[in-house]
């Protein structure tokens, strides 16, 4: 969400935002300890609670696609936990219908507006009961198999130090049977042992972060061998205190190991850093050259659930950019 948008929504709904989203923006965050994560989660919840109806939900989807498109992105996959918005629109099913309908509208007009096209993923929260995750997985399965018109994947978000990953395996089996991409968060706040457990329990196609696989060569080898893509978010890693400096983020180690990487910005509102900045960091800080940056871009499309024609066109244009 744009910071201007969350402020506008707060005014419209008569809500007061924390100073970190107003006069002291951008916030200074660190989630290296439990208290730090609480501060991050408090700001996240403050922004999310400003989304209080259909018009707000549609606005977020539309603006996210426009902002990514303005940076040159062709395809945006957003994870949605509909339980957050269900009370304002009549339930989790209407909440998903609204997001999917707005994504369809964005995709129909993308060429004219210059926005990125949008794919929708559903996500359950680690801090909620695993039975809720099963309910969400069943709902996601109902919208599977419709290409970009439906739900494309199923994730698991929030503080990975909470909950037992194995308890969420039944939900992921439901999603897997429906043909959804399995995209849980893992390997950000916890180390390689968490990633190993996620690989074994959830059989993911991608990992949100997965960056700390570099701390155990055996785990990193398993990630690469399984073809699991890593959604690497360097700006987020530093903002949350996972690494102290940008130089400490082991992006180069992942590239050299042959991992499939999709660079991401995680949460631009709270980290004040968008997708383009991650590529700039990869070049400036980690020393990736044009060919390696092109490989990162290709990896992001190959790891996505974008339609074949979107992927093929993007890969051709990446090749043309590199040749030029």
Buried (B, 14 or more C-beta within 10 A) or exposed (E): BBBEBBBBBBEEEEEEBBEBBEEEBBBEBBBBEEEBBEBBBEBBEBBBBBBBBBEBBBBBBBBBBBBBBEEBBBBBBBBBBBBBBBEBBEBBBBBBBBBBBBBBBBBEEBEEEEBBBBBBBBBBBBEBEBEBBBBBBEBBBEBBEEEBBBBBBBBBBBBBEEBEBEBBBBBBBBBBEBEBBBBBBBBBBBBBEBBBBBBEBBBBBBBBBBBBBBBBEEBBEBBBEEEBBBBBBBBBBBBBBBBEEBEEBBBBBBBEBEBBBBBBBBBBBBBBBBBBBBBEBBEEBBEBEEEBBBBBBBBBBBBBBBBEEBBEBBBEEBEEEBEE
